[in-house]
Amino acid sequence: MWNNTLPIAVIGAGFSGTMTALHLLRRLPDLPLLLCERSSVFARGAAYSTDHPVHLLNVRSANMSAYPDQPDHFACWLEEQIAAGPDEIARHVQDTVVGTFVSRCLYGRYLTSLVRESIREDDGALRLRLIPDEVVDLEPTCQGYLLTLAGGRKHAVAGAVLAVGNLLADQTRNGPYIDNPWGSALAEGLQPGRPVVIIGTGLTMVDVTMQLWSSGFAGPVIAISRRGLLPQPHVMSAPWPVPTLDNEQQHSLSRLVRHIRQDVAAARKQGIAWQNVVDSLRPMTSRIWQRLPEVEQTRFLRHARPWWDVHRHRTAPPVAQQLRSLIEHNYLSIRAGRITSVETAAGLATVTYRPRGGGEVATLDAQRVVNATGAVPAGDVQSPLLRRLLDRGLVRLDRHHLGLDVTDRLETFRASGMVSPRLWALGPVVRGVFWECTAVPDIRRQAVELADRVAEDLHPEAIPVGLVRGG
Ligand SMILES: Cc1cc2nc3c(=O)[nH]c(=O)nc-3n(C[C@H](O)[C@H](O)[C@H](O)COP(=O)(O)OP(=O)(O)OC[C@H]3O[C@@H](n4cnc5c(N)ncnc54)[C@H](O)[C@@H]3O)c2cc1C
């Protein structure tokens, strides 16, 4: 018999978990909540934990409200901060021709302020319990689940939300090799003039390079990926209408790509940038992804994904400009090739790679090698919680092993194909199912939907979140 007086646990307090918890507080006024976070900071997650003002959001601040029904919420907060302390805030805010971009660290402060506000206003201090520990297990019980923390404490809960973010490799550092750039002291103890090699040339590489440069490391930095593609910048241009796709375009990757190319050509003739054609797909990207047959999704992941990533996930103009300048001054060089080995000995690393397009195998000696390839396939994840949930068959991986398999209602699937009762997931961990669910504009919608589902499940008579103040 499910127990509706027990708390709901939200596991992970990055953007996804924090926003879900805040919506649940408002949605279910009698419900106790546990918000569990294994790192030392709540409401930040991997993206907003950085202290470096050089790490800018890659989305314009106009589109970074935490609440889908209050699009100006973040912009208003920002104005208040600027009015209260213009000098302090100035170094976190960059106005450009395409809009304002703020530092991710300032955005983290915004999220913290939302938690504080909720704790004050929604009886939150009594109902929201922040638990600074890692959840290592969830065992089904007759009342819900028994949640176990790394520190050994256990909590009986009525259900749980998995908001565990991108699945990253363990934060290990093996001599000069750093497996996961988040949280590591990247620039510590570096010698000038000896290369740092970054594996990957996407947004994570951009972050790492900016951090090395701003910390005073004199270079050089060498970044390698299979194709050597760099994220493209945002530009100022008129919007392009959301396309209407026929059945064949929705089921065939090559037809879809052809259609996008035709739209780009048509847009160019009207002086509209390709960036806006890519953006026009945004409202329907998840639907397109879900309608593509599995074999076409696999083709996309194998061949088109690097191209999609650099065109879709773009850099703020000041970052793009800085990156160009670092390349022009030979601080950063980009190589295209397939890495065949990384060997470490006596505090140094040797990276061997086969250049793209053929040619002799090349080697690079580095004082540090940083893996900036981002999320790893879910099967490789070392998270004790996910391993136990998978071993028990309480969750299963999506068909591409990018994360967890969920229904359209964000309920997790068991290994058996049945839905796991009261075990939900959202955010980047479900991107194999929705694809476009890794950035704030998408997650904020999922958080509202998920809070509605949880409320429906616990109290079917309750009012939908959209009708609740501030929801
Ligand atoms: C570097 C970077 C920059 C980004 N920039 C932007 C941007 O500019 N704009 C944008 O819209 N999106 C951006 N994103 C996308 C980003 O993924 C989302 O904005 C969002 O932050 C994802 O939130 P999340 O809570 O799902 O994941 P995360 O931020 O990864 O948070 C998950 C949290 O769960 C915790 N956790 C995991 N397992 C457990 C456990 N078992 N027990 C307890 N705690 C656990 C982790 O410690 C972590 O704090 C960026 C992402 C990254 C990585």
The ligand as an SDF file (V2000), in Angstrom:
LIG
                    3D

 53 58  0  0  0  0  0  0  0  0999 V2000
   29.2600   23.2460  -18.6960 C   0  0  0  0  0  0  0  0  0  0  0  0
   27.8320   23.3290  -19.0590 C   0  0  0  0  0  0  0  0  0  0  0  0
   27.3180   24.5340  -19.4870 C   0  0  0  0  0  0  0  0  0  0  0  0
   25.9820   24.6460  -19.8130 C   0  0  0  0  0  0  0  0  0  0  0  0
   25.5010   25.8430  -20.2090 N   0  0  0  0  0  0  0  0  0  0  0  0
   24.1880   25.9760  -20.4330 C   0  0  0  0  0  0  0  0  0  0  0  0
   23.6270   27.2530  -20.7910 C   0  0  0  0  0  0  0  0  0  0  0  0
   24.3370   28.2390  -20.9320 O   0  0  0  0  0  0  0  0  0  0  0  0
   22.2950   27.3310  -20.9900 N   0  0  0  0  0  0  0  0  0  0  0  0
   21.4910   26.2380  -20.8800 C   0  0  0  0  0  0  0  0  0  0  0  0
   20.2880   26.3730  -21.0730 O   0  0  0  0  0  0  0  0  0  0  0  0
   21.9960   25.0190  -20.5790 N   0  0  0  0  0  0  0  0  0  0  0  0
   23.3150   24.8740  -20.3540 C   0  0  0  0  0  0  0  0  0  0  0  0
   23.8170   23.6570  -20.0430 N   0  0  0  0  0  0  0  0  0  0  0  0
   22.9280   22.5210  -20.0330 C   0  0  0  0  0  0  0  0  0  0  0  0
   22.6620   22.0060  -18.6130 C   0  0  0  0  0  0  0  0  0  0  0  0
   22.7500   20.6190  -18.7600 O   0  0  0  0  0  0  0  0  0  0  0  0
   21.3080   22.3790  -18.0740 C   0  0  0  0  0  0  0  0  0  0  0  0
   21.1750   23.7600  -18.1100 O   0  0  0  0  0  0  0  0  0  0  0  0
   21.0710   21.9430  -16.6170 C   0  0  0  0  0  0  0  0  0  0  0  0
   21.9700   22.6210  -15.8020 O   0  0  0  0  0  0  0  0  0  0  0  0
   21.1090   20.4640  -16.3620 C   0  0  0  0  0  0  0  0  0  0  0  0
   20.6860   20.3000  -15.0410 O   0  0  0  0  0  0  0  0  0  0  0  0
   20.5410   18.9100  -14.3090 P   0  0  0  0  0  0  0  0  0  0  0  0
   20.0800   19.2450  -12.9580 O   0  0  0  0  0  0  0  0  0  0  0  0
   19.6960   17.9690  -15.0940 O   0  0  0  0  0  0  0  0  0  0  0  0
   21.9810   18.2890  -14.3210 O   0  0  0  0  0  0  0  0  0  0  0  0
   23.2600   18.6690  -13.4750 P   0  0  0  0  0  0  0  0  0  0  0  0
   23.5040   20.1130  -13.5230 O   0  0  0  0  0  0  0  0  0  0  0  0
   24.3350   17.7600  -13.9410 O   0  0  0  0  0  0  0  0  0  0  0  0
   22.8560   18.3100  -11.9750 O   0  0  0  0  0  0  0  0  0  0  0  0
   22.6940   17.0010  -11.5190 C   0  0  0  0  0  0  0  0  0  0  0  0
   23.0440   17.0060  -10.0560 C   0  0  0  0  0  0  0  0  0  0  0  0
   22.7580   15.7300   -9.5130 O   0  0  0  0  0  0  0  0  0  0  0  0
   23.7470   15.4080   -8.5560 C   0  0  0  0  0  0  0  0  0  0  0  0
   23.7140   13.9530   -8.3960 N   0  0  0  0  0  0  0  0  0  0  0  0
   23.9120   13.0140   -9.3550 C   0  0  0  0  0  0  0  0  0  0  0  0
   23.7500   11.7810   -8.8310 N   0  0  0  0  0  0  0  0  0  0  0  0
   23.4280   11.9390   -7.5330 C   0  0  0  0  0  0  0  0  0  0  0  0
   23.1380   11.0370   -6.4620 C   0  0  0  0  0  0  0  0  0  0  0  0
   23.1250    9.7150   -6.6620 N   0  0  0  0  0  0  0  0  0  0  0  0
   22.8620   11.5410   -5.2400 N   0  0  0  0  0  0  0  0  0  0  0  0
   22.8530   12.8990   -5.0320 C   0  0  0  0  0  0  0  0  0  0  0  0
   23.1410   13.7940   -6.0040 N   0  0  0  0  0  0  0  0  0  0  0  0
   23.4130   13.3230   -7.2450 C   0  0  0  0  0  0  0  0  0  0  0  0
   25.0250   15.9570   -9.1580 C   0  0  0  0  0  0  0  0  0  0  0  0
   26.0020   16.1900   -8.1690 O   0  0  0  0  0  0  0  0  0  0  0  0
   24.5180   17.2620   -9.7910 C   0  0  0  0  0  0  0  0  0  0  0  0
   24.6490   18.3720   -8.9310 O   0  0  0  0  0  0  0  0  0  0  0  0
   25.1550   23.5180  -19.7240 C   0  0  0  0  0  0  0  0  0  0  0  0
   25.6870   22.3020  -19.3120 C   0  0  0  0  0  0  0  0  0  0  0  0
   27.0100   22.2020  -18.9670 C   0  0  0  0  0  0  0  0  0  0  0  0
   27.5550   20.8830  -18.5000 C   0  0  0  0  0  0  0  0  0  0  0  0
  1  2  1  0
  2  3  1  0
  2 52  2  0
  3  4  2  0
  4  5  1  0
  4 50  1  0
  5  6  2  0
  6  7  1  0
  6 13  1  0
  7  8  2  0
  7  9  1  0
  9 10  1  0
 10 11  2  0
 10 12  1  0
 12 13  2  0
 13 14  1  0
 14 15  1  0
 14 50  1  0
 15 16  1  0
 16 17  1  0
 16 18  1  0
 18 19  1  0
 18 20  1  0
 20 21  1  0
 20 22  1  0
 22 23  1  0
 23 24  1  0
 24 25  2  0
 24 26  1  0
 24 27  1  0
 27 28  1  0
 28 29  2  0
 28 30  1  0
 28 31  1  0
 31 32  1  0
 32 33  1  0
 33 34  1  0
 33 48  1  0
 34 35  1  0
 35 36  1  0
 35 46  1  0
 36 37  1  0
 36 45  1  0
 37 38  2  0
 38 39  1  0
 39 40  1  0
 39 45  2  0
 40 41  1  0
 40 42  2  0
 42 43  1  0
 43 44  2  0
 44 45  1  0
 46 47  1  0
 46 48  1  0
 48 49  1  0
 50 51  2  0
 51 52  1  0
 52 53  1  0
M  END
$$$$
